[in-house]
Amino acid sequence: MEAFRLFRRSPLIWLLLNTLLLVIGSALMLIPLLGPVVFALLTPVFMAGLMVACRDAESGGPIELAHLFVGFRQNAAQLVTVGGVYLVGQVIVGGVMLFLGGDELRAVAAAAMQESAGRQPAPAPTDKVYFALLVGAALFTPLAMAVWFAPPLVVLRGATASAAMKASIRGCLDNLVPMLVYGLGLVGSLFGVLFILRAVLSILPSGTGFIREVAAIGTFLAWVTLTLLSVYTGYRDVFADEA
C-alpha cells in the first residue's frame, strides 16, 4: 500500500523512469556478450537512483528523469561491486545447476524456449532436473537476500558493498516471515495482473496488435514500478530502527 501511495503521487514520471531504464537495458542487451554483463553490473547503480527518487518523493520533493543516474555520482564503485557479486553469484548458481542437471536440464531449457516460440512442447522434467532446480533455488535465495536492500543501503547510508550486503541478509533473515509473505505477494500479484490482462486482451477485436502490445508493456511496467517502490518502502520499514 505504501508503494502504491508513492506511485499515485506521480504515476507518469515513475513510468517514464522505468521506461527509460527498460530502453537502456534493452539497448545494452543487444550488444553480444559484453552488453548483458555491463547491464548486470549497472543494475544496482540504476536501482540506487530510483531509491533516491523514492526518498525525495516521500519528503515532498520533485522526481526527475535525472534521478535514474544519481547512482553514478554517489558511491558508484560500491554499487558496481554489488552488481559484480550478484553477477558472479548467478554464474556460480547456474554452473551448479547445469552440473547437477546435465544434458537433461539443457534439453528441458531448450525445449521450453522453443515451446514459448510456438514450436514444440517441452518434455516433462525428470527427478534429476527437479533436484538441480531445487538446489539452484536454495543457492539463489541468500544471493537475492544479499542484494535486495544493498542499493538503498549504499546510496542512502553510504555503506560499503560488503557491509550493505551483510546488512541486507540480516534484515531479510530478521524479517523472514514478512519477507516470505512479501515474495509470495509479488508472485501472486504478477499472476493476477497477467490474468486480468489476458482477459482484457481476449475481448479486443482482431487487428489491434499495437494496442495489445502497448497494454502488455504498460501493465508490465506498472508492476515493475510498484515492485521497485516496494523495495524502498521495505528498506525503510526493515531498517527504520537504525535510521
MDAnalysis code that builds the backbone (N, CA, C; Angstrom):
import MDAnalysis as mda
import numpy as np

u = mda.Universe.empty(729, n_residues=243, atom_resindex=np.repeat(np.arange(243), 3), trajectory=True)
u.add_TopologyAttr("name", ["N", "CA", "C"] * 243)
u.add_TopologyAttr("resid", np.arange(1, 244))
u.add_TopologyAttr("resname", ["MET", "GLU", "ALA", "PHE", "ARG", "LEU", "PHE", "ARG", "ARG", "SER", "PRO", "LEU", "ILE", "TRP", "LEU", "LEU", "LEU", "ASN", "THR", "LEU", "LEU", "LEU", "VAL", "ILE", "GLY", "SER", "ALA", "LEU", "MET", "LEU", "ILE", "PRO", "LEU", "LEU", "GLY", "PRO", "VAL", "VAL", "PHE", "ALA", "LEU", "LEU", "THR", "PRO", "VAL", "PHE", "MET", "ALA", "GLY", "LEU", "MET", "VAL", "ALA", "CYS", "ARG", "ASP", "ALA", "GLU", "SER", "GLY", "GLY", "PRO", "ILE", "GLU", "LEU", "ALA", "HIS", "LEU", "PHE", "VAL", "GLY", "PHE", "ARG", "GLN", "ASN", "ALA", "ALA", "GLN", "LEU", "VAL", "THR", "VAL", "GLY", "GLY", "VAL", "TYR", "LEU", "VAL", "GLY", "GLN", "VAL", "ILE", "VAL", "GLY", "GLY", "VAL", "MET", "LEU", "PHE", "LEU", "GLY", "GLY", "ASP", "GLU", "LEU", "ARG", "ALA", "VAL", "ALA", "ALA", "ALA", "ALA", "MET", "GLN", "GLU", "SER", "ALA", "GLY", "ARG", "GLN", "PRO", "ALA", "PRO", "ALA", "PRO", "THR", "ASP", "LYS", "VAL", "TYR", "PHE", "ALA", "LEU", "LEU", "VAL", "GLY", "ALA", "ALA", "LEU", "PHE", "THR", "PRO", "LEU", "ALA", "MET", "ALA", "VAL", "TRP", "PHE", "ALA", "PRO", "PRO", "LEU", "VAL", "VAL", "LEU", "ARG", "GLY", "ALA", "THR", "ALA", "SER", "ALA", "ALA", "MET", "LYS", "ALA", "SER", "ILE", "ARG", "GLY", "CYS", "LEU", "ASP", "ASN", "LEU", "VAL", "PRO", "MET", "LEU", "VAL", "TYR", "GLY", "LEU", "GLY", "LEU", "VAL", "GLY", "SER", "LEU", "PHE", "GLY", "VAL", "LEU", "PHE", "ILE", "LEU", "ARG", "ALA", "VAL", "LEU", "SER", "ILE", "LEU", "PRO", "SER", "GLY", "THR", "GLY", "PHE", "ILE", "ARG", "GLU", "VAL", "ALA", "ALA", "ILE", "GLY", "THR", "PHE", "LEU", "ALA", "TRP", "VAL", "THR", "LEU", "THR", "LEU", "LEU", "SER", "VAL", "TYR", "THR", "GLY", "TYR", "ARG", "ASP", "VAL", "PHE", "ALA", "ASP", "GLU", "ALA"])
u.atoms.positions = np.array([
    [0.824, -1.205, 0.000],
    [0.000, 0.000, 0.000],
    [0.864, 1.263, 0.000],
    [1.942, 1.265, 0.777],
    [2.813, 2.436, 0.823],
    [3.472, 2.663, -0.531],
    [3.867, 1.585, -1.187],
    [4.446, 1.715, -2.521],
    [3.430, 2.295, -3.492],
    [2.175, 1.880, -3.375],
    [1.135, 2.400, -4.258],
    [0.890, 3.883, -4.000],
    [0.970, 4.298, -2.732],
    [0.792, 5.718, -2.433],
    [1.913, 6.555, -3.053],
    [3.127, 6.041, -3.004],
    [4.230, 6.739, -3.671],
    [3.993, 6.824, -5.173],
    [3.553, 5.722, -5.745],
    [3.296, 5.681, -7.175],
    [2.172, 6.639, -7.563],
    [1.146, 6.706, -6.740],
    [-0.037, 7.512, -7.054],
    [0.276, 9.010, -7.082],
    [1.323, 9.430, -6.361],
    [1.665, 10.850, -6.333],
    [2.144, 11.340, -7.704],
    [2.941, 10.516, -8.382],
    [3.492, 10.923, -9.680],
    [3.572, 9.709, -10.598],
    [2.442, 9.146, -10.992],
    [2.481, 7.895, -11.769],
    [3.195, 8.043, -13.110],
    [3.013, 9.172, -13.782],
    [3.597, 9.336, -15.109],
    [5.119, 9.351, -15.048],
    [5.685, 10.110, -14.127],
    [7.138, 10.206, -14.050],
    [7.748, 8.879, -13.613],
    [7.053, 8.139, -12.733],
    [7.559, 6.819, -12.332],
    [7.595, 5.880, -13.530],
    [6.539, 5.908, -14.337],
    [6.500, 5.057, -15.528],
    [7.556, 5.484, -16.542],
    [7.786, 6.785, -16.655],
    [8.811, 7.268, -17.576],
    [10.199, 6.837, -17.116],
    [10.451, 6.895, -15.813],
    [11.739, 6.461, -15.284],
    [12.002, 4.998, -15.618],
    [11.007, 4.167, -15.397],
    [11.187, 2.740, -15.645],
    [11.189, 2.416, -17.135],
    [10.493, 3.217, -17.937],
    [10.571, 3.046, -19.388],
    [11.976, 3.354, -19.882],
    [12.561, 4.434, -19.344],
    [13.933, 4.786, -19.709],
    [14.901, 3.680, -19.307],
    [14.683, 3.119, -18.122],
    [15.531, 2.010, -17.673],
    [15.378, 0.799, -18.595],
    [14.147, 0.517, -19.008],
    [13.892, -0.599, -19.914],
    [14.576, -0.371, -21.263],
    [14.530, 0.851, -21.758],
    [15.170, 1.168, -23.040],
    [16.686, 0.993, -22.927],
    [17.269, 1.496, -21.838],
    [18.714, 1.360, -21.639],
    [19.098, -0.114, -21.546],
    [18.327, -0.877, -20.755],
    [18.611, -2.299, -20.615],
    [18.480, -3.040, -21.930],
    [17.450, -2.726, -22.699],
    [17.245, -3.399, -23.988],
    [18.375, -3.081, -24.957],
    [18.839, -1.816, -24.935],
    [19.935, -1.433, -25.825],
    [21.216, -2.166, -25.461],
    [21.491, -2.275, -24.163],
    [22.699, -2.967, -23.733],
    [22.636, -4.460, -24.039],
    [21.454, -5.043, -23.913],
    [21.312, -6.473, -24.154],
    [21.524, -6.830, -25.622],
    [21.445, -5.849, -26.502],
    [21.683, -6.106, -27.926],
    [23.158, -6.272, -28.238],
    [24.027, -5.835, -27.310],
    [25.467, -5.972, -27.516],
    [25.873, -7.387, -27.110],
    [26.396, -8.182, -28.022],
    [26.732, -9.583, -27.693],
    [27.736, -9.670, -26.550],
    [27.492, -10.591, -25.650],
    [28.371, -10.933, -24.530],
    [28.585, -9.779, -23.552],
    [29.155, -8.676, -24.020],
    [29.501, -7.578, -23.122],
    [28.280, -6.846, -22.589],
    [27.258, -6.668, -23.421],
    [26.080, -5.908, -23.030],
    [25.387, -6.436, -21.782],
    [25.041, -7.724, -21.745],
    [24.391, -8.258, -20.540],
    [25.241, -8.125, -19.290],
    [26.562, -8.274, -19.434],
    [27.458, -8.139, -18.275],
    [27.438, -6.705, -17.763],
    [27.524, -5.742, -18.674],
    [27.511, -4.331, -18.280],
    [26.195, -3.979, -17.602],
    [25.090, -4.450, -18.149],
    [23.785, -4.133, -17.557],
    [23.657, -4.749, -16.165],
    [24.170, -5.970, -15.997],
    [24.121, -6.602, -14.682],
    [24.933, -5.804, -13.664],
    [26.089, -5.293, -14.082],
    [26.934, -4.508, -13.178],
    [26.291, -3.170, -12.836],
    [25.569, -2.592, -13.788],
    [25.000, -1.260, -13.584],
    [23.601, -1.275, -12.976],
    [22.973, -2.441, -12.912],
    [21.612, -2.505, -12.364],
    [21.516, -1.920, -10.954],
    [22.432, -2.247, -10.014],
    [22.346, -1.605, -8.691],
    [22.553, -0.090, -8.746],
    [23.307, 0.399, -9.726],
    [23.512, 1.840, -9.870],
    [22.193, 2.514, -10.236],
    [21.479, 1.937, -11.187],
    [20.171, 2.482, -11.558],
    [19.170, 2.326, -10.403],
    [19.231, 1.192, -9.721],
    [18.358, 0.979, -8.564],
    [18.588, 2.047, -7.507],
    [19.856, 2.407, -7.288],
    [20.174, 3.434, -6.294],
    [19.520, 4.756, -6.666],
    [19.550, 5.102, -7.955],
    [18.899, 6.329, -8.389],
    [17.409, 6.320, -8.106],
    [16.769, 5.176, -8.326],
    [15.337, 5.059, -8.037],
    [15.067, 5.159, -6.540],
    [15.982, 4.642, -5.721],
    [15.809, 4.742, -4.274],
    [15.910, 6.194, -3.800],
    [16.820, 6.951, -4.391],
    [16.925, 8.379, -4.064],
    [15.656, 9.103, -4.502],
    [15.118, 8.729, -5.656],
    [13.866, 9.326, -6.120],
    [12.733, 9.029, -5.137],
    [12.695, 7.808, -4.617],
    [11.670, 7.448, -3.625],
    [11.807, 8.302, -2.365],
    [13.041, 8.461, -1.901],
    [13.265, 9.273, -0.699],
    [12.829, 10.715, -0.930],
    [13.187, 11.268, -2.082],
    [12.820, 12.648, -2.372],
    [11.312, 12.796, -2.525],
    [10.677, 11.813, -3.163],
    [9.222, 11.871, -3.327],
    [8.521, 11.786, -1.981],
    [9.043, 10.949, -1.098],
    [8.430, 10.789, 0.222],
    [8.515, 12.075, 1.031],
    [9.586, 12.835, 0.829],
    [9.751, 14.093, 1.561],
    [9.087, 15.268, 0.855],
    [8.369, 14.987, -0.231],
    [7.640, 16.034, -0.940],
    [8.417, 16.704, -2.045],
    [9.608, 16.216, -2.354],
    [10.415, 16.806, -3.407],
    [10.005, 16.337, -4.782],
    [10.516, 16.988, -5.819],
    [10.171, 16.594, -7.192],
    [10.944, 15.353, -7.628],
    [10.380, 14.632, -8.583],
    [11.037, 13.468, -9.176],
    [11.384, 13.823, -10.611],
    [12.624, 13.557, -10.992],
    [13.083, 13.890, -12.334],
    [13.718, 12.666, -12.987],
    [13.781, 12.685, -14.316],
    [14.433, 11.593, -15.020],
    [15.908, 11.493, -14.642],
    [16.486, 12.621, -14.238],
    [17.893, 12.623, -13.833],
    [18.132, 11.769, -12.601],
    [17.091, 11.485, -11.835],
    [17.239, 10.640, -10.649],
    [17.821, 9.271, -11.016],
    [17.493, 8.791, -12.202],
    [17.929, 7.458, -12.598],
    [19.451, 7.348, -12.629],
    [20.133, 8.469, -12.776],
    [21.588, 8.451, -12.928],
    [22.320, 8.968, -11.691],
    [21.591, 9.178, -10.602],
    [22.207, 9.677, -9.366],
    [23.267, 8.701, -8.857],
    [23.021, 7.411, -9.026],
    [23.952, 6.406, -8.527],
    [25.331, 6.492, -9.150],
    [25.436, 7.089, -10.339],
    [26.742, 7.241, -10.972],
    [27.590, 8.305, -10.267],
    [26.939, 9.139, -9.439],
    [27.655, 10.202, -8.738],
    [27.822, 9.910, -7.251],
    [27.114, 8.908, -6.744],
    [27.160, 8.613, -5.312],
    [27.523, 7.140, -5.099],
    [28.749, 6.895, -4.636],
    [29.187, 5.529, -4.306],
    [29.043, 4.568, -5.484],
    [29.364, 5.046, -6.677],
    [29.197, 4.213, -7.871],
    [30.031, 2.942, -7.796],
    [31.252, 3.052, -7.287],
    [32.126, 1.872, -7.229],
    [31.535, 0.794, -6.336],
    [30.972, 1.198, -5.209],
    [30.361, 0.227, -4.294],
    [29.117, -0.411, -4.917],
    [28.357, 0.376, -5.640],
    [27.159, -0.159, -6.294],
    [27.518, -1.140, -7.402],
    [28.560, -0.821, -8.169],
    [29.015, -1.743, -9.213],
    [29.545, -3.024, -8.579],
    [30.172, -2.900, -7.419],
    [30.655, -4.090, -6.711],
    [29.498, -5.004, -6.338],
    [28.397, -4.415, -5.876],
    [27.197, -5.209, -5.574],
    [26.730, -5.939, -6.826],
    [26.703, -5.223, -7.952],
    [26.317, -5.855, -9.211],
    [27.264, -6.965, -9.610],
    [28.565, -6.764, -9.354],
    [29.544, -7.795, -9.688],
    [29.363, -9.048, -8.859],
    [29.111, -8.874, -7.565],
    [28.875, -10.029, -6.688],
    [27.633, -10.793, -7.144],
    [26.587, -10.045, -7.482],
    [25.352, -10.689, -7.931],
    [25.577, -11.438, -9.248],
    [26.339, -10.830, -10.157],
    [26.616, -11.469, -11.448],
    [27.417, -12.753, -11.259],
    [28.489, -12.673, -10.469],
    [29.308, -13.862, -10.217],
    [28.490, -14.936, -9.514],
    [27.660, -14.515, -8.560],
    [26.811, -15.474, -7.853],
    [25.859, -16.187, -8.791],
    [25.278, -15.444, -9.728],
    [24.370, -16.061, -10.696],
    [25.108, -17.071, -11.574],
    [26.317, -16.715, -11.979],
    [27.105, -17.636, -12.810],
    [27.407, -18.915, -12.041],
    [27.773, -18.784, -10.769],
    [28.078, -19.960, -9.954],
    [26.838, -20.825, -9.764],
    [25.722, -20.187, -9.432],
    [24.478, -20.941, -9.238],
    [24.079, -21.647, -10.531],
    [24.181, -20.928, -11.657],
    [23.858, -21.543, -12.941],
    [24.776, -22.704, -13.264],
    [26.071, -22.562, -12.941],
    [27.018, -23.648, -13.178],
    [26.704, -24.880, -12.352],
    [26.352, -24.668, -11.092],
    [25.985, -25.793, -10.225],
    [24.749, -26.499, -10.762],
    [23.767, -25.715, -11.194],
    [22.543, -26.317, -11.731],
    [22.827, -27.136, -12.984],
    [23.663, -26.594, -13.863],
    [23.993, -27.335, -15.084],
    [24.802, -28.586, -14.775],
    [25.665, -28.493, -13.763],
    [26.448, -29.669, -13.371],
    [25.541, -30.766, -12.830],
    [24.559, -30.386, -12.020],
    [23.655, -31.376, -11.425],
    [22.622, -31.864, -12.433],
    [22.115, -30.956, -13.263],
    [21.067, -31.332, -14.214],
    [21.587, -31.936, -15.492],
    [22.817, -31.575, -15.857],
    [23.431, -32.144, -17.043],
    [22.649, -31.889, -18.319],
    [22.749, -32.825, -19.228],
    [22.101, -32.696, -20.532],
    [20.582, -32.654, -20.413],
    [20.039, -33.287, -19.385],
    [18.589, -33.304, -19.226],
    [18.060, -31.904, -18.953],
    [18.759, -31.140, -18.090],
    [18.343, -29.776, -17.799],
    [18.480, -28.896, -19.033],
    [19.580, -29.085, -19.774],
    [19.770, -28.308, -21.003],
    [18.666, -28.602, -22.018],
    [18.281, -29.866, -22.110],
    [17.227, -30.245, -23.062],
    [15.890, -29.625, -22.669],
    [15.582, -29.656, -21.382],
    [14.318, -29.070, -20.910],
    [14.307, -27.568, -21.150],
    [15.432, -26.895, -20.855],
    [15.514, -25.449, -21.048],
    [15.379, -25.080, -22.522],
    [16.069, -25.829, -23.382],
    [15.997, -25.545, -24.811],
    [14.593, -25.789, -25.356],
    [13.976, -26.881, -24.916],
    [12.628, -27.194, -25.387],
    [11.619, -26.178, -24.864],
    [11.835, -25.677, -23.639],
    [10.932, -24.675, -23.076],
    [10.984, -23.389, -23.894],
    [12.199, -23.009, -24.354],
    [12.324, -21.817, -25.195],
    [11.632, -22.026, -26.536],
    [11.745, -23.212, -27.082],
    [11.073, -23.499, -28.350],
    [9.562, -23.529, -28.180],
    [9.114, -24.015, -27.017],
    [7.676, -24.050, -26.759],
    [7.114, -22.649, -26.635],
    [7.863, -21.764, -25.986],
    [7.396, -20.385, -25.861],
    [7.329, -19.706, -27.219],
    [8.147, -20.180, -28.155],
    [8.117, -19.637, -29.514],
    [7.078, -20.338, -30.377],
    [6.336, -21.267, -29.787],
    [5.262, -21.938, -30.501],
    [5.706, -23.094, -31.355],
    [6.823, -23.717, -31.025],
    [7.335, -24.796, -31.860],
    [6.928, -26.165, -31.337],
    [7.573, -26.638, -30.280],
    [7.255, -27.973, -29.810],
    [7.129, -27.958, -28.288],
    [6.283, -28.864, -27.741],
    [6.118, -28.896, -26.287],
    [7.380, -29.382, -25.586],
    [7.632, -28.818, -24.400],
    [8.818, -29.204, -23.639],
    [8.595, -30.560, -22.986],
    [9.637, -31.397, -22.886],
    [9.489, -32.697, -22.229],
    [9.285, -32.528, -20.728],
    [8.685, -33.511, -20.113],
    [8.447, -33.451, -18.672],
    [9.778, -33.519, -17.927],
    [10.000, -32.631, -16.940],
    [11.259, -32.658, -16.186],
    [11.415, -33.964, -15.418],
    [12.638, -34.435, -15.329],
    [12.930, -35.648, -14.577],
    [13.291, -35.299, -13.136],
    [13.471, -36.338, -12.305],
    [13.876, -36.096, -10.913],
    [15.220, -35.372, -10.849],
    [16.101, -35.692, -11.773],
    [17.415, -35.037, -11.821],
    [17.272, -33.540, -12.076],
    [16.362, -33.173, -12.960],
    [16.127, -31.763, -13.270],
    [15.507, -31.059, -12.070],
    [14.525, -31.721, -11.442],
    [13.890, -31.131, -10.251],
    [14.917, -30.905, -9.145],
    [15.819, -31.848, -8.964],
    [16.837, -31.708, -7.923],
    [17.763, -30.528, -8.235],
    [18.144, -30.376, -9.498],
    [19.006, -29.266, -9.899],
    [18.305, -27.930, -9.670],
    [17.026, -27.875, -9.982],
    [16.262, -26.644, -9.763],
    [16.128, -26.333, -8.278],
    [15.928, -27.368, -7.474],
    [15.785, -27.171, -6.032],
    [17.082, -26.652, -5.425],
    [18.193, -27.245, -5.807],
    [19.495, -26.784, -5.310],
    [19.764, -25.356, -5.787],
    [19.425, -25.065, -7.041],
    [19.610, -23.716, -7.564],
    [18.813, -22.689, -6.789],
    [17.561, -23.030, -6.461],
    [16.725, -22.110, -5.679],
    [17.302, -21.892, -4.289],
    [17.819, -22.963, -3.691],
    [18.407, -22.859, -2.348],
    [19.647, -21.977, -2.359],
    [20.449, -22.066, -3.412],
    [21.654, -21.245, -3.509],
    [21.336, -19.803, -3.894],
    [20.302, -19.619, -4.696],
    [19.967, -18.278, -5.170],
    [19.325, -17.429, -4.072],
    [18.634, -18.069, -3.140],
    [17.916, -17.320, -2.104],
    [18.828, -16.410, -1.280],
    [19.932, -16.906, -0.703],
    [20.813, -15.982, 0.037],
    [21.449, -14.924, -0.852],
    [21.685, -15.250, -2.123],
    [22.228, -14.264, -3.047],
    [21.229, -13.124, -3.250],
    [19.965, -13.491, -3.431],
    [18.929, -12.468, -3.592],
    [18.784, -11.632, -2.321],
    [18.871, -12.290, -1.162],
    [18.802, -11.556, 0.100],
    [19.931, -10.539, 0.227],
    [21.115, -10.916, -0.250],
    [22.289, -10.055, -0.112],
    [22.162, -8.771, -0.923],
    [21.488, -8.834, -2.060],
    [21.430, -7.658, -2.929],
    [20.094, -6.916, -2.849],
    [19.116, -7.466, -2.151],
    [17.771, -6.879, -2.168],
    [17.761, -5.452, -1.619],
    [18.342, -5.264, -0.435],
    [18.369, -3.939, 0.185],
    [19.728, -3.256, 0.033],
    [20.657, -3.868, -0.685],
    [22.007, -3.307, -0.787],
    [22.045, -1.932, -1.469],
    [21.367, -1.725, -2.621],
    [21.440, -0.399, -3.253],
    [20.991, 0.753, -2.351],
    [19.811, 0.674, -1.675],
    [19.459, 1.796, -0.796],
    [20.419, 1.953, 0.376],
    [20.959, 0.866, 0.892],
    [21.908, 0.966, 1.998],
    [23.186, 1.669, 1.554],
    [23.610, 1.424, 0.319],
    [24.819, 2.065, -0.179],
    [24.583, 3.542, -0.471],
    [23.506, 3.842, -1.198],
    [23.318, 5.214, -1.665],
    [22.692, 6.124, -0.615],
    [21.877, 5.578, 0.275],
    [21.206, 6.413, 1.263],
    [21.934, 6.474, 2.595],
    [22.801, 5.487, 2.861],
    [23.520, 5.467, 4.130],
    [25.028, 5.477, 3.963],
    [25.487, 5.382, 2.734],
    [26.915, 5.413, 2.497],
    [27.645, 4.155, 2.911],
    [26.933, 3.031, 2.988],
    [27.564, 1.768, 3.377],
    [28.436, 1.243, 2.245],
    [29.460, 0.478, 2.612],
    [30.257, -0.208, 1.598],
    [29.450, -1.369, 1.041],
    [29.921, -1.909, -0.076],
    [29.194, -3.018, -0.699],
    [29.088, -4.214, 0.241],
    [30.205, -4.578, 0.879],
    [30.184, -5.751, 1.763],
    [29.282, -5.508, 2.968],
    [29.374, -4.317, 3.565],
    [28.534, -4.016, 4.729],
    [27.059, -3.984, 4.344],
    [26.763, -3.429, 3.165],
    [25.375, -3.347, 2.715],
    [24.792, -4.729, 2.465],
    [25.566, -5.619, 1.850],
    [25.054, -6.961, 1.569],
    [24.874, -7.772, 2.850],
    [25.797, -7.604, 3.809],
    [25.635, -8.280, 5.088],
    [24.389, -7.781, 5.809],
    [24.196, -6.460, 5.818],
    [23.018, -5.884, 6.468],
    [21.740, -6.308, 5.767],
    [21.790, -6.417, 4.432],
    [20.610, -6.846, 3.676],
    [20.217, -8.272, 4.042],
    [21.217, -9.163, 4.145],
    [20.929, -10.545, 4.546],
    [20.347, -10.580, 5.951],
    [20.952, -9.822, 6.850],
    [20.474, -9.794, 8.231],
    [19.042, -9.257, 8.298],
    [18.764, -8.197, 7.526],
    [17.421, -7.634, 7.520],
    [16.390, -8.618, 6.993],
    [16.761, -9.372, 5.953],
    [15.835, -10.371, 5.402],
    [15.600, -11.510, 6.391],
    [16.672, -11.986, 7.033],
    [16.538, -13.097, 7.971],
    [15.765, -12.684, 9.224],
    [15.978, -11.461, 9.692],
    [15.257, -10.987, 10.874],
    [13.776, -10.791, 10.600],
    [13.430, -10.676, 9.336],
    [12.019, -10.494, 8.941],
    [11.629, -11.576, 7.935],
    [12.010, -12.811, 8.260],
    [11.870, -13.897, 7.294],
    [10.417, -14.138, 6.904],
    [9.528, -14.195, 7.888],
    [8.116, -14.458, 7.578],
    [7.502, -13.325, 6.761],
    [7.673, -12.044, 7.185],
    [7.147, -10.968, 6.342],
    [7.747, -10.964, 4.934],
    [9.049, -11.267, 4.818],
    [9.667, -11.288, 3.504],
    [9.110, -12.423, 2.654],
    [8.822, -13.571, 3.294],
    [8.225, -14.684, 2.561],
    [6.840, -14.312, 2.056],
    [6.047, -13.686, 2.921],
    [4.706, -13.240, 2.514],
    [4.817, -12.201, 1.400],
    [5.787, -11.309, 1.541],
    [6.010, -10.273, 0.530],
    [6.376, -10.902, -0.816],
    [7.283, -11.880, -0.800],
    [7.672, -12.543, -2.035],
    [6.509, -13.262, -2.698],
    [5.725, -13.971, -1.890],
    [4.553, -14.652, -2.437],
    [3.546, -13.646, -2.979],
    [3.455, -12.490, -2.297],
    [2.546, -11.446, -2.769],
    [2.967, -10.888, -4.113],
    [4.287, -10.727, -4.301],
    [4.783, -10.243, -5.590],
    [4.441, -11.225, -6.708],
    [4.705, -12.503, -6.444],
    [4.409, -13.524, -7.455],
    [2.909, -13.584, -7.725],
    [2.115, -13.566, -6.645],
    [0.667, -13.616, -6.806],
    [0.125, -12.415, -7.558],
    [0.650, -11.225, -7.260],
    [0.185, -10.025, -7.952],
    [0.548, -10.071, -9.426],
    [1.720, -10.627, -9.750],
    [2.116, -10.738, -11.147],
    [1.172, -11.659, -11.903],
    [0.872, -12.816, -11.319],
    [-0.059, -13.736, -11.972],
    [-1.451, -13.121, -12.080],
    [-1.860, -12.382, -11.039],
    [-3.161, -11.719, -11.073],
    [-3.234, -10.676, -12.177],
    [-2.171, -9.887, -12.292],
    [-2.123, -8.865, -13.337],
    [-2.134, -9.510, -14.720],
    [-1.369, -10.584, -14.883],
    [-1.337, -11.271, -16.181],
    [-2.696, -11.873, -16.528],
    [-3.388, -12.403, -15.510],
    [-4.723, -12.985, -15.746],
    [-5.707, -11.909, -16.195],
    [-5.684, -10.770, -15.502],
    [-6.595, -9.682, -15.866],
    [-6.255, -9.152, -17.253],
    [-4.951, -9.002, -17.524],
    [-4.542, -8.504, -18.838],
    [-4.988, -9.452, -19.936],
    [-4.825, -10.741, -19.696],
    [-5.239, -11.725, -20.708],
    [-6.741, -11.648, -20.948],
    [-7.513, -11.467, -19.869],
    [-8.965, -11.378, -20.012],
    [-9.357, -10.133, -20.799],
    [-8.681, -9.026, -20.537],
    [-8.987, -7.794, -21.256],
    [-8.615, -7.915, -22.731],
    [-7.435, -8.479, -22.991],
    [-6.985, -8.608, -24.373],
    [-7.862, -9.568, -25.177],
    [-8.466, -10.534, -24.493],
    [-9.288, -11.522, -25.194],
    [-10.552, -10.922, -25.789],
    [-10.985, -9.789, -25.241],
    [-12.228, -9.180, -25.746],
    [-11.942, -8.115, -26.807],
    [-10.665, -7.825, -27.028],
    [-10.337, -6.856, -28.069],
    [-10.494, -7.502, -29.438],
    [-10.984, -6.753, -30.416],
    [-11.166, -7.319, -31.763],
    [-9.828, -7.593, -32.436],
    [-9.846, -8.407, -33.460],
    [-8.628, -8.709, -34.206],
    [-8.134, -7.455, -34.920],
    [-6.869, -7.432, -35.205],
    [-6.293, -6.271, -35.869],
    [-5.885, -5.163, -34.923],
    [-5.835, -5.478, -33.621],
    [-5.437, -4.461, -32.630],
    [-4.114, -4.863, -31.980],
    [-3.206, -5.358, -32.800],
    [-1.927, -5.827, -32.275],
    [-1.149, -4.751, -31.556],
    [-1.156, -3.534, -32.105],
    [-0.408, -2.442, -31.478],
    [-0.979, -2.124, -30.106],
    [-2.308, -2.091, -30.007],
    [-2.956, -1.808, -28.726],
    [-2.626, -2.904, -27.715],
    [-2.602, -4.141, -28.181],
    [-2.269, -5.256, -27.300],
    [-0.842, -5.122, -26.758],
    [0.087, -4.777, -27.635],
    [1.472, -4.646, -27.199],
    [1.635, -3.500, -26.215],
    [0.993, -2.381, -26.478],
    [1.077, -1.231, -25.576],
    [0.482, -1.585, -24.221],
    [-0.662, -2.281, -24.232],
    [-1.305, -2.666, -22.974],
    [-0.424, -3.624, -22.184],
    [0.185, -4.588, -22.875],
    [1.037, -5.564, -22.198],
    [2.272, -4.893, -21.595],
    [2.933, -4.039, -22.394],
    [4.129, -3.356, -21.902],
    [3.785, -2.414, -20.765],
    [2.690, -1.671, -20.903],
    [2.279, -0.744, -19.852],
    [1.956, -1.445, -18.548],
    [1.278, -2.579, -18.648],
    [0.940, -3.342, -17.446],
    [2.192, -3.878, -16.772],
    [3.110, -4.406, -17.566],
    [4.361, -4.921, -17.007],
    [5.168, -3.804, -16.355],
    [5.232, -2.649, -16.994],
    [5.967, -1.520, -16.423],
    [5.360, -1.075, -15.102],
    [4.029, -1.063, -15.036],
    [3.373, -0.670, -13.786],
    [3.711, -1.644, -12.662],
    [3.721, -2.944, -12.981],
    [4.050, -3.943, -11.950],
    [5.500, -3.808, -11.511],
    [6.416, -3.631, -12.467],
    [7.833, -3.472, -12.133],
    [8.037, -2.220, -11.290],
    [7.356, -1.135, -11.655],
    [7.491, 0.120, -10.910],
    [7.045, -0.053, -9.466],
    [5.906, -0.669, -9.257],
    [5.414, -0.887, -7.895],
    [6.343, -1.812, -7.121],
    [6.912, -2.792, -7.802],
    [7.860, -3.689, -7.139],
    [9.091, -2.928, -6.669],
    [9.638, -2.068, -7.532],
    [10.821, -1.290, -7.162],
    [10.499, -0.312, -6.033],
    [9.328, 0.293, -6.081],
    [8.931, 1.187, -4.996],
    [8.797, 0.421, -3.684],
    [8.336, -0.820, -3.775],
    [8.189, -1.626, -2.561],
    [9.533, -1.997, -1.959],
    [10.592, -2.034, -2.786],
    [11.931, -2.266, -2.244],
    [12.300, -1.124, -1.298],
    [11.992, 0.107, -1.709],
    [12.295, 1.260, -0.854],
    [11.453, 1.251, 0.421],
    [10.153, 1.018, 0.283],
    [9.304, 1.027, 1.474],
    [9.679, -0.118, 2.411],
    [10.076, -1.262, 1.826],
    [10.541, -2.371, 2.654],
    [11.839, -2.027, 3.362],
    [12.764, -1.398, 2.651],
    [14.027, -0.957, 3.257],
    [13.760, -0.009, 4.414],
    [12.870, 0.935, 4.198],
    [12.574, 1.920, 5.234],
    [11.968, 1.252, 6.473],
    [11.112, 0.265, 6.273],
    [10.478, -0.401, 7.404],
    [11.469, -1.310, 8.133],
    [12.282, -2.057, 7.376],
    [13.203, -3.011, 7.987],
    [14.311, -2.308, 8.757],
    [14.801, -1.204, 8.202],
    [15.949, -0.519, 8.811],
    [15.557, 0.786, 9.506],
    [14.279, 0.921, 9.824],
    [13.821, 2.165, 10.465],
    [14.470, 2.377, 11.818],
    [14.681, 1.283, 12.579],
    [15.247, 1.417, 13.908],
    [16.721, 1.773, 13.880],
    [17.357, 1.688, 12.687],
    [18.774, 2.015, 12.576],
    [18.995, 3.394, 11.951],
    [17.868, 4.074, 11.636],
    [17.987, 5.369, 10.955],
    [18.650, 6.384, 11.877],
])
